[in-house]
């Protein structure tokens, strides 16, 4: 099983691997809109990053190809 989630910068081409347990922790704390995944900020440009592929704790799948 993959132990990290690849997050992709929405304006640049940076990628960052976020450990799966960190993403899940954010998921658990996030009681907001379940249609948006836990987001992290790009260290280079400060904009939001979107998961390349991630299936959330509520069973919803998020793919960068859905928003690009
Ligand atoms: Zn960036």
PDB file of the backbone (N, CA, C, O) and the ligand in Angstrom, with CONECT records:
HET     ZN  A 101       1
ATOM      1  N   UNK A   1       0.839  -1.199   0.000  1.00  0.00           N
ATOM      2  CA  UNK A   1       0.000   0.000   0.000  1.00  0.00           C
ATOM      3  C   UNK A   1       0.871   1.244   0.000  1.00  0.00           C
ATOM      4  O   UNK A   1       1.905   1.303   0.665  1.00  0.00           O
ATOM      5  N   UNK A   2       0.432   2.228  -0.755  1.00  0.00           N
ATOM      6  CA  UNK A   2       1.186   3.470  -0.850  1.00  0.00           C
ATOM      7  C   UNK A   2       1.118   4.241   0.467  1.00  0.00           C
ATOM      8  O   UNK A   2       0.043   4.399   1.046  1.00  0.00           O
ATOM      9  N   UNK A   3       2.253   4.714   0.927  1.00  0.00           N
ATOM     10  CA  UNK A   3       2.304   5.351   2.234  1.00  0.00           C
ATOM     11  C   UNK A   3       2.305   6.872   2.172  1.00  0.00           C
ATOM     12  O   UNK A   3       2.412   7.541   3.200  1.00  0.00           O
ATOM     13  N   UNK A   4       2.187   7.413   0.974  1.00  0.00           N
ATOM     14  CA  UNK A   4       2.134   8.863   0.878  1.00  0.00           C
ATOM     15  C   UNK A   4       1.230   9.263  -0.283  1.00  0.00           C
ATOM     16  O   UNK A   4       0.919   8.458  -1.161  1.00  0.00           O
ATOM     17  N   UNK A   5       0.819  10.529  -0.262  1.00  0.00           N
ATOM     18  CA  UNK A   5      -0.039  11.061  -1.316  1.00  0.00           C
ATOM     19  C   UNK A   5       0.741  12.144  -2.047  1.00  0.00           C
ATOM     20  O   UNK A   5       1.303  13.042  -1.419  1.00  0.00           O
ATOM     21  N   UNK A   6       0.774  12.060  -3.370  1.00  0.00           N
ATOM     22  CA  UNK A   6       1.441  13.089  -4.156  1.00  0.00           C
ATOM     23  C   UNK A   6       0.524  14.280  -4.340  1.00  0.00           C
ATOM     24  O   UNK A   6      -0.569  14.156  -4.893  1.00  0.00           O
ATOM     25  N   UNK A   7       0.973  15.432  -3.875  1.00  0.00           N
ATOM     26  CA  UNK A   7       0.224  16.669  -4.068  1.00  0.00           C
ATOM     27  C   UNK A   7       0.896  17.482  -5.159  1.00  0.00           C
ATOM     28  O   UNK A   7       2.122  17.575  -5.217  1.00  0.00           O
ATOM     29  N   UNK A   8       0.071  18.076  -6.034  1.00  0.00           N
ATOM     30  CA  UNK A   8       0.578  18.822  -7.173  1.00  0.00           C
ATOM     31  C   UNK A   8       0.203  20.289  -7.031  1.00  0.00           C
ATOM     32  O   UNK A   8      -0.943  20.618  -6.723  1.00  0.00           O
ATOM     33  N   UNK A   9       1.176  21.172  -7.258  1.00  0.00           N
ATOM     34  CA  UNK A   9       0.951  22.612  -7.211  1.00  0.00           C
ATOM     35  C   UNK A   9       0.000  23.019  -8.336  1.00  0.00           C
ATOM     36  O   UNK A   9       0.128  22.550  -9.467  1.00  0.00           O
ATOM     37  N   UNK A  10      -0.962  23.903  -8.013  1.00  0.00           N
ATOM     38  CA  UNK A  10      -1.962  24.277  -9.011  1.00  0.00           C
ATOM     39  C   UNK A  10      -1.454  25.302 -10.026  1.00  0.00           C
ATOM     40  O   UNK A  10      -2.071  25.476 -11.077  1.00  0.00           O
ATOM     41  N   UNK A  11      -0.367  25.970  -9.741  1.00  0.00           N
ATOM     42  CA  UNK A  11       0.159  26.921 -10.724  1.00  0.00           C
ATOM     43  C   UNK A  11       1.529  26.518 -11.258  1.00  0.00           C
ATOM     44  O   UNK A  11       1.851  26.810 -12.410  1.00  0.00           O
ATOM     45  N   UNK A  12       2.324  25.865 -10.454  1.00  0.00           N
ATOM     46  CA  UNK A  12       3.645  25.459 -10.907  1.00  0.00           C
ATOM     47  C   UNK A  12       3.657  23.980 -11.229  1.00  0.00           C
ATOM     48  O   UNK A  12       2.619  23.383 -11.515  1.00  0.00           O
ATOM     49  N   UNK A  13       4.815  23.409 -11.181  1.00  0.00           N
ATOM     50  CA  UNK A  13       4.929  21.988 -11.480  1.00  0.00           C
ATOM     51  C   UNK A  13       5.494  21.227 -10.297  1.00  0.00           C
ATOM     52  O   UNK A  13       5.956  20.093 -10.426  1.00  0.00           O
ATOM     53  N   UNK A  14       5.448  21.882  -9.129  1.00  0.00           N
ATOM     54  CA  UNK A  14       6.011  21.222  -7.962  1.00  0.00           C
ATOM     55  C   UNK A  14       5.120  20.060  -7.528  1.00  0.00           C
ATOM     56  O   UNK A  14       3.896  20.089  -7.650  1.00  0.00           O
ATOM     57  N   UNK A  15       5.790  19.057  -7.026  1.00  0.00           N
ATOM     58  CA  UNK A  15       5.087  17.930  -6.435  1.00  0.00           C
ATOM     59  C   UNK A  15       5.659  17.699  -5.051  1.00  0.00           C
ATOM     60  O   UNK A  15       6.851  17.879  -4.804  1.00  0.00           O
ATOM     61  N   UNK A  16       4.777  17.299  -4.162  1.00  0.00           N
ATOM     62  CA  UNK A  16       5.228  17.026  -2.815  1.00  0.00           C
ATOM     63  C   UNK A  16       4.523  15.775  -2.317  1.00  0.00           C
ATOM     64  O   UNK A  16       3.311  15.629  -2.470  1.00  0.00           O
ATOM     65  N   UNK A  17       5.289  14.879  -1.721  1.00  0.00           N
ATOM     66  CA  UNK A  17       4.689  13.674  -1.150  1.00  0.00           C
ATOM     67  C   UNK A  17       4.347  13.932   0.308  1.00  0.00           C
ATOM     68  O   UNK A  17       5.224  14.184   1.135  1.00  0.00           O
ATOM     69  N   UNK A  18       3.066  13.863   0.603  1.00  0.00           N
ATOM     70  CA  UNK A  18       2.603  14.054   1.976  1.00  0.00           C
ATOM     71  C   UNK A  18       2.301  12.671   2.567  1.00  0.00           C
ATOM     72  O   UNK A  18       1.567  11.888   1.963  1.00  0.00           O
ATOM     73  N   UNK A  19       2.858  12.370   3.733  1.00  0.00           N
ATOM     74  CA  UNK A  19       2.591  11.059   4.344  1.00  0.00           C
ATOM     75  C   UNK A  19       1.092  10.837   4.527  1.00  0.00           C
ATOM     76  O   UNK A  19       0.357  11.743   4.919  1.00  0.00           O
ATOM     77  N   UNK A  20       0.663   9.624   4.239  1.00  0.00           N
ATOM     78  CA  UNK A  20      -0.772   9.300   4.257  1.00  0.00           C
ATOM     79  C   UNK A  20      -1.390   9.565   5.627  1.00  0.00           C
ATOM     80  O   UNK A  20      -2.553   9.959   5.713  1.00  0.00           O
ATOM     81  N   UNK A  21      -0.630   9.355   6.693  1.00  0.00           N
ATOM     82  CA  UNK A  21      -1.208   9.560   8.023  1.00  0.00           C
ATOM     83  C   UNK A  21      -1.458  11.039   8.292  1.00  0.00           C
ATOM     84  O   UNK A  21      -2.391  11.391   9.014  1.00  0.00           O
ATOM     85  N   UNK A  22      -0.628  11.904   7.713  1.00  0.00           N
ATOM     86  CA  UNK A  22      -0.831  13.351   7.859  1.00  0.00           C
ATOM     87  C   UNK A  22      -2.094  13.774   7.109  1.00  0.00           C
ATOM     88  O   UNK A  22      -2.905  14.542   7.627  1.00  0.00           O
ATOM     89  N   UNK A  23      -2.253  13.267   5.890  1.00  0.00           N
ATOM     90  CA  UNK A  23      -3.428  13.613   5.098  1.00  0.00           C
ATOM     91  C   UNK A  23      -4.697  13.129   5.792  1.00  0.00           C
ATOM     92  O   UNK A  23      -5.705  13.834   5.826  1.00  0.00           O
ATOM     93  N   UNK A  24      -4.638  11.929   6.338  1.00  0.00           N
ATOM     94  CA  UNK A  24      -5.817  11.380   7.027  1.00  0.00           C
ATOM     95  C   UNK A  24      -6.144  12.180   8.284  1.00  0.00           C
ATOM     96  O   UNK A  24      -7.314  12.400   8.597  1.00  0.00           O
ATOM     97  N   UNK A  25      -5.120  12.610   8.996  1.00  0.00           N
ATOM     98  CA  UNK A  25      -5.355  13.445  10.183  1.00  0.00           C
ATOM     99  C   UNK A  25      -6.076  14.729   9.796  1.00  0.00           C
ATOM    100  O   UNK A  25      -7.006  15.159  10.480  1.00  0.00           O
ATOM    101  N   UNK A  26      -5.638  15.345   8.684  1.00  0.00           N
ATOM    102  CA  UNK A  26      -6.296  16.558   8.200  1.00  0.00           C
ATOM    103  C   UNK A  26      -7.733  16.259   7.821  1.00  0.00           C
ATOM    104  O   UNK A  26      -8.638  17.050   8.087  1.00  0.00           O
ATOM    105  N   UNK A  27      -7.932  15.111   7.199  1.00  0.00           N
ATOM    106  CA  UNK A  27      -9.263  14.671   6.802  1.00  0.00           C
ATOM    107  C   UNK A  27     -10.186  14.561   8.017  1.00  0.00           C
ATOM    108  O   UNK A  27     -11.332  15.009   7.986  1.00  0.00           O
ATOM    109  N   UNK A  28      -9.671  13.963   9.073  1.00  0.00           N
ATOM    110  CA  UNK A  28     -10.469  13.739  10.281  1.00  0.00           C
ATOM    111  C   UNK A  28     -10.837  15.051  10.957  1.00  0.00           C
ATOM    112  O   UNK A  28     -11.937  15.192  11.492  1.00  0.00           O
ATOM    113  N   UNK A  29      -9.922  16.008  10.933  1.00  0.00           N
ATOM    114  CA  UNK A  29     -10.163  17.293  11.593  1.00  0.00           C
ATOM    115  C   UNK A  29     -11.046  18.198  10.748  1.00  0.00           C
ATOM    116  O   UNK A  29     -11.704  19.102  11.264  1.00  0.00           O
ATOM    117  N   UNK A  30     -11.053  17.942   9.431  1.00  0.00           N
ATOM    118  CA  UNK A  30     -11.772  18.806   8.514  1.00  0.00           C
ATOM    119  C   UNK A  30     -13.243  18.432   8.490  1.00  0.00           C
ATOM    120  O   UNK A  30     -13.621  17.419   7.900  1.00  0.00           O
ATOM    121  N   UNK A  31     -14.083  19.253   9.136  1.00  0.00           N
ATOM    122  CA  UNK A  31     -15.510  18.959   9.135  1.00  0.00           C
ATOM    123  C   UNK A  31     -16.245  19.818   8.107  1.00  0.00           C
ATOM    124  O   UNK A  31     -17.458  20.011   8.180  1.00  0.00           O
ATOM    125  N   UNK A  32     -15.486  20.316   7.166  1.00  0.00           N
ATOM    126  CA  UNK A  32     -16.088  21.162   6.139  1.00  0.00           C
ATOM    127  C   UNK A  32     -16.606  20.362   4.968  1.00  0.00           C
ATOM    128  O   UNK A  32     -17.088  19.241   5.127  1.00  0.00           O
ATOM    129  N   UNK A  33     -16.503  20.943   3.798  1.00  0.00           N
ATOM    130  CA  UNK A  33     -17.017  20.367   2.571  1.00  0.00           C
ATOM    131  C   UNK A  33     -16.257  19.094   2.195  1.00  0.00           C
ATOM    132  O   UNK A  33     -15.061  19.159   1.909  1.00  0.00           O
ATOM    133  N   UNK A  34     -16.923  17.944   2.190  1.00  0.00           N
ATOM    134  CA  UNK A  34     -16.227  16.700   1.851  1.00  0.00           C
ATOM    135  C   UNK A  34     -15.900  16.561   0.372  1.00  0.00           C
ATOM    136  O   UNK A  34     -15.194  15.634  -0.024  1.00  0.00           O
ATOM    137  N   UNK A  35     -16.415  17.489  -0.459  1.00  0.00           N
ATOM    138  CA  UNK A  35     -16.109  17.382  -1.884  1.00  0.00           C
ATOM    139  C   UNK A  35     -14.748  17.978  -2.215  1.00  0.00           C
ATOM    140  O   UNK A  35     -14.248  17.812  -3.327  1.00  0.00           O
ATOM    141  N   UNK A  36     -14.148  18.674  -1.250  1.00  0.00           N
ATOM    142  CA  UNK A  36     -12.792  19.157  -1.468  1.00  0.00           C
ATOM    143  C   UNK A  36     -11.837  18.412  -0.544  1.00  0.00           C
ATOM    144  O   UNK A  36     -12.138  18.216   0.634  1.00  0.00           O
ATOM    145  N   UNK A  37     -10.706  18.003  -1.062  1.00  0.00           N
ATOM    146  CA  UNK A  37      -9.760  17.240  -0.248  1.00  0.00           C
ATOM    147  C   UNK A  37      -8.985  18.149   0.702  1.00  0.00           C
ATOM    148  O   UNK A  37      -9.020  19.374   0.582  1.00  0.00           O
ATOM    149  N   UNK A  38      -8.294  17.532   1.635  1.00  0.00           N
ATOM    150  CA  UNK A  38      -7.379  18.285   2.475  1.00  0.00           C
ATOM    151  C   UNK A  38      -6.343  18.938   1.583  1.00  0.00           C
ATOM    152  O   UNK A  38      -5.761  18.291   0.713  1.00  0.00           O
ATOM    153  N   UNK A  39      -6.117  20.220   1.801  1.00  0.00           N
ATOM    154  CA  UNK A  39      -5.198  20.945   0.938  1.00  0.00           C
ATOM    155  C   UNK A  39      -3.959  21.373   1.708  1.00  0.00           C
ATOM    156  O   UNK A  39      -4.005  21.659   2.905  1.00  0.00           O
ATOM    157  N   UNK A  40      -2.862  21.405   0.988  1.00  0.00           N
ATOM    158  CA  UNK A  40      -1.606  21.879   1.560  1.00  0.00           C
ATOM    159  C   UNK A  40      -1.074  22.986   0.669  1.00  0.00           C
ATOM    160  O   UNK A  40      -1.403  23.055  -0.516  1.00  0.00           O
ATOM    161  N   UNK A  41      -0.255  23.848   1.243  1.00  0.00           N
ATOM    162  CA  UNK A  41       0.284  24.947   0.459  1.00  0.00           C
ATOM    163  C   UNK A  41       1.630  24.573  -0.143  1.00  0.00           C
ATOM    164  O   UNK A  41       2.456  23.915   0.488  1.00  0.00           O
ATOM    165  N   UNK A  42       1.828  25.015  -1.398  1.00  0.00           N
ATOM    166  CA  UNK A  42       3.099  24.799  -2.061  1.00  0.00           C
ATOM    167  C   UNK A  42       4.179  25.593  -1.330  1.00  0.00           C
ATOM    168  O   UNK A  42       3.997  26.772  -1.027  1.00  0.00           O
ATOM    169  N   UNK A  43       5.293  24.942  -1.054  1.00  0.00           N
ATOM    170  CA  UNK A  43       6.362  25.624  -0.333  1.00  0.00           C
ATOM    171  C   UNK A  43       7.023  26.703  -1.187  1.00  0.00           C
ATOM    172  O   UNK A  43       7.598  27.653  -0.657  1.00  0.00           O
ATOM    173  N   UNK A  44       6.941  26.557  -2.499  1.00  0.00           N
ATOM    174  CA  UNK A  44       7.584  27.532  -3.380  1.00  0.00           C
ATOM    175  C   UNK A  44       6.720  28.742  -3.643  1.00  0.00           C
ATOM    176  O   UNK A  44       7.181  29.874  -3.498  1.00  0.00           O
ATOM    177  N   UNK A  45       5.449  28.524  -4.035  1.00  0.00           N
ATOM    178  CA  UNK A  45       4.621  29.681  -4.396  1.00  0.00           C
ATOM    179  C   UNK A  45       3.493  29.969  -3.424  1.00  0.00           C
ATOM    180  O   UNK A  45       2.818  30.989  -3.562  1.00  0.00           O
ATOM    181  N   UNK A  46       3.268  29.111  -2.452  1.00  0.00           N
ATOM    182  CA  UNK A  46       2.276  29.402  -1.432  1.00  0.00           C
ATOM    183  C   UNK A  46       0.834  29.151  -1.844  1.00  0.00           C
ATOM    184  O   UNK A  46      -0.083  29.353  -1.049  1.00  0.00           O
ATOM    185  N   UNK A  47       0.629  28.713  -3.079  1.00  0.00           N
ATOM    186  CA  UNK A  47      -0.739  28.413  -3.505  1.00  0.00           C
ATOM    187  C   UNK A  47      -1.107  26.991  -3.076  1.00  0.00           C
ATOM    188  O   UNK A  47      -0.261  26.226  -2.611  1.00  0.00           O
ATOM    189  N   UNK A  48      -2.352  26.667  -3.239  1.00  0.00           N
ATOM    190  CA  UNK A  48      -2.803  25.363  -2.811  1.00  0.00           C
ATOM    191  C   UNK A  48      -2.324  24.260  -3.746  1.00  0.00           C
ATOM    192  O   UNK A  48      -2.141  24.459  -4.947  1.00  0.00           O
ATOM    193  N   UNK A  49      -2.133  23.107  -3.154  1.00  0.00           N
ATOM    194  CA  UNK A  49      -1.768  21.929  -3.919  1.00  0.00           C
ATOM    195  C   UNK A  49      -2.935  20.956  -3.862  1.00  0.00           C
ATOM    196  O   UNK A  49      -3.681  20.901  -2.884  1.00  0.00           O
ATOM    197  N   UNK A  50      -3.071  20.191  -4.939  1.00  0.00           N
ATOM    198  CA  UNK A  50      -4.179  19.245  -5.047  1.00  0.00           C
ATOM    199  C   UNK A  50      -3.610  17.841  -5.174  1.00  0.00           C
ATOM    200  O   UNK A  50      -2.579  17.648  -5.819  1.00  0.00           O
ATOM    201  N   UNK A  51      -4.270  16.856  -4.565  1.00  0.00           N
ATOM    202  CA  UNK A  51      -3.715  15.497  -4.656  1.00  0.00           C
ATOM    203  C   UNK A  51      -3.762  14.941  -6.072  1.00  0.00           C
ATOM    204  O   UNK A  51      -4.766  15.079  -6.771  1.00  0.00           O
ATOM    205  N   UNK A  52      -2.685  14.320  -6.482  1.00  0.00           N
ATOM    206  CA  UNK A  52      -2.660  13.655  -7.789  1.00  0.00           C
ATOM    207  C   UNK A  52      -3.721  12.552  -7.791  1.00  0.00           C
ATOM    208  O   UNK A  52      -4.485  12.411  -8.746  1.00  0.00           O
ATOM    209  N   UNK A  53      -3.751  11.796  -6.739  1.00  0.00           N
ATOM    210  CA  UNK A  53      -4.833  10.841  -6.511  1.00  0.00           C
ATOM    211  C   UNK A  53      -4.915  10.567  -5.021  1.00  0.00           C
ATOM    212  O   UNK A  53      -3.913  10.271  -4.370  1.00  0.00           O
ATOM    213  N   UNK A  54      -6.121  10.669  -4.495  1.00  0.00           N
ATOM    214  CA  UNK A  54      -6.308  10.359  -3.086  1.00  0.00           C
ATOM    215  C   UNK A  54      -7.747   9.944  -2.855  1.00  0.00           C
ATOM    216  O   UNK A  54      -8.677  10.601  -3.322  1.00  0.00           O
ATOM    217  N   UNK A  55      -7.926   8.855  -2.135  1.00  0.00           N
ATOM    218  CA  UNK A  55      -9.263   8.431  -1.743  1.00  0.00           C
ATOM    219  C   UNK A  55      -9.437   8.769  -0.277  1.00  0.00           C
ATOM    220  O   UNK A  55      -8.746   8.224   0.584  1.00  0.00           O
ATOM    221  N   UNK A  56     -10.365   9.672   0.001  1.00  0.00           N
ATOM    222  CA  UNK A  56     -10.545  10.183   1.346  1.00  0.00           C
ATOM    223  C   UNK A  56     -11.228   9.212   2.282  1.00  0.00           C
ATOM    224  O   UNK A  56     -11.689   8.146   1.875  1.00  0.00           O
ATOM    225  N   UNK A  57     -11.284   9.603   3.551  1.00  0.00           N
ATOM    226  CA  UNK A  57     -11.863   8.725   4.565  1.00  0.00           C
ATOM    227  C   UNK A  57     -13.367   8.540   4.369  1.00  0.00           C
ATOM    228  O   UNK A  57     -13.955   7.608   4.917  1.00  0.00           O
ATOM    229  N   UNK A  58     -13.978   9.412   3.601  1.00  0.00           N
ATOM    230  CA  UNK A  58     -15.398   9.267   3.330  1.00  0.00           C
ATOM    231  C   UNK A  58     -15.646   8.522   2.024  1.00  0.00           C
ATOM    232  O   UNK A  58     -16.779   8.444   1.548  1.00  0.00           O
ATOM    233  N   UNK A  59     -14.580   7.979   1.452  1.00  0.00           N
ATOM    234  CA  UNK A  59     -14.716   7.177   0.245  1.00  0.00           C
ATOM    235  C   UNK A  59     -14.743   7.967  -1.041  1.00  0.00           C
ATOM    236  O   UNK A  59     -14.943   7.409  -2.119  1.00  0.00           O
ATOM    237  N   UNK A  60     -14.540   9.281  -0.926  1.00  0.00           N
ATOM    238  CA  UNK A  60     -14.546  10.121  -2.118  1.00  0.00           C
ATOM    239  C   UNK A  60     -13.148  10.147  -2.730  1.00  0.00           C
ATOM    240  O   UNK A  60     -12.149  10.294  -2.026  1.00  0.00           O
ATOM    241  N   UNK A  61     -13.097  10.000  -4.052  1.00  0.00           N
ATOM    242  CA  UNK A  61     -11.809  10.022  -4.729  1.00  0.00           C
ATOM    243  C   UNK A  61     -11.537  11.415  -5.291  1.00  0.00           C
ATOM    244  O   UNK A  61     -12.412  12.059  -5.870  1.00  0.00           O
ATOM    245  N   UNK A  62     -10.307  11.853  -5.102  1.00  0.00           N
ATOM    246  CA  UNK A  62      -9.880  13.153  -5.622  1.00  0.00           C
ATOM    247  C   UNK A  62      -8.762  12.928  -6.625  1.00  0.00           C
ATOM    248  O   UNK A  62      -7.810  12.198  -6.348  1.00  0.00           O
ATOM    249  N   UNK A  63      -8.876  13.547  -7.775  1.00  0.00           N
ATOM    250  CA  UNK A  63      -7.839  13.413  -8.805  1.00  0.00           C
ATOM    251  C   UNK A  63      -7.524  14.767  -9.394  1.00  0.00           C
ATOM    252  O   UNK A  63      -8.425  15.562  -9.660  1.00  0.00           O
ATOM    253  N   UNK A  64      -6.245  15.034  -9.599  1.00  0.00           N
ATOM    254  CA  UNK A  64      -5.842  16.310 -10.196  1.00  0.00           C
ATOM    255  C   UNK A  64      -6.467  16.467 -11.580  1.00  0.00           C
ATOM    256  O   UNK A  64      -6.745  17.585 -12.015  1.00  0.00           O
ATOM    257  N   UNK A  65      -6.687  15.353 -12.269  1.00  0.00           N
ATOM    258  CA  UNK A  65      -7.247  15.428 -13.618  1.00  0.00           C
ATOM    259  C   UNK A  65      -8.695  15.904 -13.605  1.00  0.00           C
ATOM    260  O   UNK A  65      -9.218  16.319 -14.639  1.00  0.00           O
ATOM    261  N   UNK A  66      -9.353  15.848 -12.436  1.00  0.00           N
ATOM    262  CA  UNK A  66     -10.733  16.328 -12.345  1.00  0.00           C
ATOM    263  C   UNK A  66     -10.834  17.849 -12.422  1.00  0.00           C
ATOM    264  O   UNK A  66     -11.858  18.391 -12.839  1.00  0.00           O
ATOM    265  N   UNK A  67      -9.758  18.534 -12.016  1.00  0.00           N
ATOM    266  CA  UNK A  67      -9.839  19.991 -11.972  1.00  0.00           C
ATOM    267  C   UNK A  67      -8.935  20.654 -12.990  1.00  0.00           C
ATOM    268  O   UNK A  67      -8.903  21.881 -13.079  1.00  0.00           O
ATOM    269  N   UNK A  68      -8.194  19.859 -13.766  1.00  0.00           N
ATOM    270  CA  UNK A  68      -7.316  20.450 -14.760  1.00  0.00           C
ATOM    271  C   UNK A  68      -7.843  20.240 -16.156  1.00  0.00           C
ATOM    272  O   UNK A  68      -7.220  20.678 -17.123  1.00  0.00           O
TER     273      UNK A  68
HETATM  274 ZN    ZN A 101       4.116  25.879  -6.555  1.00  0.00          ZN
END
